[in-house]
């Protein structure tokens, strides 16, 4: 069954370096890196620096993708597997 949540359900809650919380659309994440601060690059090229560790952001996004059934589709397509 497809995910029919509200737009807020497409968000993950994160903290900026100054502890300000904000929500980020998890579908917009292109990559997550540690420089050493965790930097999220969005599909539009914008970069966001957050307090959460790189692995935590990845887990939050993966949990969201699992919730909406996207991770299973990626795995079937071979995108979610190590090669």
RAGI-V337146 format. One record per helix or strand of 2 or more residues. SS is the DSSP state (@ for helix, = for strand). FROM is the first residue (numbers start at 1). TO is the last residue. If there is no record, write none. Layout:
[[SS/FROM/TO] [SS/FROM/TO]]
This chain:
[[@/7/10] [=/11/15] [=/21/25] [@/26/28] [=/29/34] [=/38/42] [=/47/50] [@/54/68] [@/70/77]]
